Every structure is written in structure tokens, then in C-alpha cells.
Amino acid sequence: MALALSGGGFRATLFHAGALWRLNELKLLRDLKAITSVSGGSITSGLLGLRWKQLTFDRSGQATNFVELIVKPIRQFCSRGCDVNTVLRGWLNPLRRPSDYLAQHYRNTLFGNATLQDLPDEGEGPRFTIYATSLGTGVSVRMLRKRLADYRIGEIPNPTVPLATAVAASSAFPPLYVPLVLKTDPNAWRKFEGAYLFDNVAFRKTMYLGDGGIYDNMGLQSIADRYETVLVSDAGSPFVDRSSAGWMRVSQVSRLLRTLAIIDRESRAERRSAFVGDIQRGSVKGTLWRIGTDIEDFPLASVQRPGPMLPYNDTAKSLARIRTRLNCFSEREQGWLINWGYALADAALRSRVLDAGVPAGVWPVPEFKLS
């Protein structure tokens, strides 16, 4: 079983925390063999990977300290915004970039001095893969304990890249945070078949990285056809149609962001369609839940399968429109997003993956129930 966590800023970070919460309750978290992530999903995945060996699983297979080690630090982290501060400092300092300050913020508040080598080794837990995008080669860059790889350049075995840097690269949203510049030892690289840029030393000295979602905003590429069961948690923004062009006169940045949103919509739709097609053909077992999904679309509400945790109401609908920034999220926003990720994962898993008869979940953050 493998899990992919999409991008979407702090919104995705919180949404995925709720989904993982439900996976843990259903005793599925420990069964995961691979977890891939991009952008905001990499914040959640990075912390889970860093603290995996500290999780205490009981005899049933549930981590009893999951909330303490994962959810509480994520909520505290998302209570402190960092986008304005890191961008302004990067713009005002000619010797540093916004992405440098973003990595520094991640290091100071969440990851410390951990490196990719602090992720679980084979046999200790899932294989965690953090995705970035190479602006130099135009392809996905995979960062995991075993290797850092760009298939056009080659790979670095057992990389010691700081975990904060890897997550910052994965969440370096354009145009504000690109590029994150990663210096590497050219002699640490190994060539493999197809790595036609290996002999160009410049590519092995400096990598110019951006958000993993530029290339694959659901992190599906390396797991879609390699695991028996594939789960996808998608917190990306649904595309919003706009009839007026007045907003395009606001700034060059707004026009660029709109263009990126269109590109993202097409890329996401193509990958999602291929994945759903594989499920329908029976070539893979799995399910996908999206932040904008109508929860009542999942085939539940039968005698064997209790219905979803809530009807699709206005509060749930509004969560797909919450900002995808890296700024402060209120207690209520955090509670809502965690609960919604939990409820959608609950409905998706009970309808597509688990045996009939599994009861519905109970709100993990009860003071902010969506019902």
C-alpha cells in the first residue's frame, strides 16, 4: 500500500494531517510501504518521516502517540505564518533568496538539523519520497533516504541534504520562492542508464529547484503502477472559472498565478484521470479523496456500509476555497481542515478499500465539527 500527499500550502499540510489521523485509527498507517509528497504535503510527510521511529504502535497496529508527535506540532507550526517574512527578507537581501529563508524557517520551527538520513531505512517504515522540480532539466527530482535523483543527471546515493532544505525545495512555490539553489558535490553523483546530462559537471554542481507540484502536484508518478493499493489525498485548489478579466489588471503576479492555475488544472486532471481509469480497469486497487469532493458521492449509506460522517454542507464546500498560502491559520481553520481531511479519508477508504461493516469515524477535533 502506498500513499500520495498533494500540494496546497498550509491548507494541504492540515488536510493531510486529518487524513493520516484516520489512516492511523483504521490501522492502515503502519501498513504503508511508501509515502510520496509535494509542496504543502511534504511538510506533513517530512515530519511523519522524521518522527516515524518514535511512533508507538499498539498490538492492534495503531500509533498511540500519533496526535502528540504529529498533529500537535503541525498545528503549532501552521499557527505561525512565514510567507510574507521570508519573501520580503529574501527580496531585501541581495545575498540570499526567499527560499533560503523558507528553509531556515522550516529548520528552526519543525525539522532542526535532521537530514534525509533521518528518514526511516528499509524495514523501519515506509519509503518517504519528497518531490521537487528541477528548473534546469525540467523533470521531477526525488529526494529520499536512499538517493537523490534526477533521471537526466543521475543520482546521489545516501544524500545528507537537510530535511528542511528538501521540504523547502518541495514547497518553493513559483514565482516567489524559485529557485532554491542546492549545491552538491559533483563526485557524489552516479550515472545510470538514460542520464545523458551526467557528463556536464555544471548540472552536478548546482541544482535549481522549485515546487514539486510544478511537475506532478499529486506525487503519483513513482507509485501509480508499483503498488497493489494506492491512496491519494489531494488538497489542491479546484479551478475557479472567472467571467471578468478585471482581476488581470491588478498585477503581473496575478496574471502569472492564473496561468499557473490553468497549467496545474490540466496536469492534475490528466494524472487523476489516468489513476481513476486504472482503478476502474482493476489494474490497481485504491481510492482518491479531494478537498473539493462531494462526500456524498462515495458509495456508502447502506446496511453494510454506514454513511459518511456528514452531509456535504456549506462549511465543507468552503474549505476548498481556503487560501493555499504559508501564513497563519486560525484554530477554527485548522480544526475544520483536519476534520475534513479525516472525514473524506474515512468515506473514501470505507467505500473503496476496507471491508463492509467498518463504522464511521468520530470527529478528531470535536470543537470544530463540520456537521
JOGIZI-V855742 format. One record per backbone hydrogen bond with DSSP energy under -0.5 kcal/mol. CO is the residue of the C=O (numbers start at 1). NH is the residue of the N-H. If there is no record, write none. Layout:
co:CO nh:NH
co:CO nh:NH
//
This chain:
co:1 nh:33
co:1 nh:34
co:2 nh:231
co:3 nh:36
co:4 nh:6
co:4 nh:233
co:5 nh:38
co:6 nh:41
co:8 nh:11
co:8 nh:12
co:9 nh:13
co:10 nh:14
co:11 nh:15
co:12 nh:16
co:13 nh:17
co:14 nh:18
co:15 nh:19
co:16 nh:20
co:17 nh:21
co:18 nh:22
co:19 nh:23
co:20 nh:24
co:21 nh:25
co:22 nh:26
co:23 nh:28
co:23 nh:29
co:24 nh:27
co:28 nh:31
co:28 nh:32
co:29 nh:32
co:33 nh:127
co:34 nh:3
co:35 nh:129
co:36 nh:5
co:37 nh:131
co:38 nh:41
co:39 nh:42
co:39 nh:43
co:40 nh:43
co:40 nh:44
co:41 nh:45
co:42 nh:46
co:43 nh:47
co:44 nh:48
co:45 nh:49
co:46 nh:50
co:47 nh:51
co:48 nh:52
co:49 nh:52
co:51 nh:54
co:51 nh:55
co:52 nh:55
co:55 nh:57
co:56 nh:64
co:58 nh:61
co:61 nh:30
co:62 nh:58
co:62 nh:64
co:63 nh:66
co:65 nh:69
co:66 nh:70
co:66 nh:71
co:67 nh:72
co:70 nh:74
co:71 nh:75
co:72 nh:76
co:73 nh:77
co:74 nh:78
co:76 nh:79
co:77 nh:80
co:78 nh:329
co:79 nh:81
co:82 nh:86
co:83 nh:87
co:84 nh:88
co:85 nh:89
co:86 nh:90
co:87 nh:91
co:88 nh:92
co:89 nh:93
co:92 nh:94
co:93 nh:96
co:97 nh:100
co:97 nh:101
co:98 nh:102
co:99 nh:103
co:100 nh:104
co:101 nh:105
co:102 nh:106
co:103 nh:107
co:104 nh:108
co:105 nh:109
co:106 nh:110
co:106 nh:111
co:107 nh:112
co:111 nh:114
co:114 nh:163
co:114 nh:164
co:115 nh:118
co:116 nh:119
co:121 nh:124
co:121 nh:125
co:125 nh:123
co:126 nh:128
co:127 nh:35
co:127 nh:129
co:129 nh:37
co:129 nh:131
co:130 nh:143
co:131 nh:39
co:131 nh:212
co:132 nh:141
co:133 nh:135
co:133 nh:210
co:134 nh:138
co:139 nh:134
co:140 nh:142
co:141 nh:132
co:141 nh:143
co:142 nh:144
co:142 nh:149
co:143 nh:130
co:146 nh:158
co:147 nh:144
co:148 nh:156
co:149 nh:142
co:150 nh:153
co:150 nh:154
co:152 nh:197
co:154 nh:150
co:155 nh:157
co:155 nh:190
co:156 nh:148
co:156 nh:159
co:161 nh:116
co:162 nh:166
co:163 nh:167
co:164 nh:168
co:165 nh:169
co:166 nh:170
co:167 nh:171
co:169 nh:172
co:170 nh:39
co:170 nh:212
co:170 nh:213
co:171 nh:173
co:172 nh:211
co:173 nh:177
co:179 nh:181
co:180 nh:182
co:180 nh:209
co:181 nh:183
co:182 nh:207
co:184 nh:186
co:185 nh:188
co:186 nh:189
co:188 nh:157
co:190 nh:155
co:192 nh:195
co:194 nh:196
co:195 nh:198
co:197 nh:200
co:199 nh:201
co:200 nh:203
co:200 nh:204
co:201 nh:204
co:201 nh:205
co:202 nh:205
co:202 nh:206
co:205 nh:184
co:207 nh:182
co:207 nh:209
co:208 nh:135
co:208 nh:136
co:209 nh:179
co:209 nh:180
co:210 nh:133
co:211 nh:214
co:212 nh:215
co:212 nh:216
co:216 nh:219
co:217 nh:7
co:220 nh:223
co:220 nh:224
co:223 nh:226
co:223 nh:227
co:228 nh:285
co:229 nh:2
co:230 nh:287
co:231 nh:4
co:232 nh:234
co:232 nh:289
co:233 nh:6
co:233 nh:235
co:234 nh:291
co:239 nh:241
co:245 nh:248
co:246 nh:249
co:247 nh:250
co:251 nh:255
co:252 nh:256
co:253 nh:257
co:254 nh:258
co:255 nh:259
co:256 nh:260
co:257 nh:261
co:258 nh:262
co:259 nh:263
co:260 nh:264
co:261 nh:265
co:262 nh:266
co:263 nh:267
co:264 nh:268
co:265 nh:269
co:266 nh:270
co:267 nh:271
co:268 nh:272
co:269 nh:273
co:270 nh:274
co:271 nh:275
co:272 nh:276
co:273 nh:277
co:274 nh:278
co:275 nh:279
co:276 nh:280
co:277 nh:281
co:278 nh:282
co:278 nh:283
co:278 nh:284
co:279 nh:282
co:285 nh:230
co:287 nh:232
co:289 nh:234
co:290 nh:293
co:293 nh:295
co:294 nh:297
co:295 nh:298
co:298 nh:300
co:304 nh:306
co:304 nh:357
co:305 nh:302
co:311 nh:313
co:313 nh:317
co:314 nh:318
co:315 nh:319
co:316 nh:319
co:317 nh:320
co:318 nh:321
co:319 nh:322
co:325 nh:10
co:326 nh:82
co:326 nh:83
co:330 nh:334
co:331 nh:335
co:332 nh:336
co:333 nh:337
co:334 nh:338
co:335 nh:339
co:336 nh:340
co:337 nh:341
co:338 nh:342
co:339 nh:343
co:340 nh:344
co:341 nh:345
co:342 nh:346
co:343 nh:347
co:344 nh:348
co:345 nh:349
co:346 nh:350
co:347 nh:351
co:348 nh:352
co:349 nh:353
co:349 nh:354
co:355 nh:358
co:364 nh:366
co:365 nh:368
co:366 nh:369
//
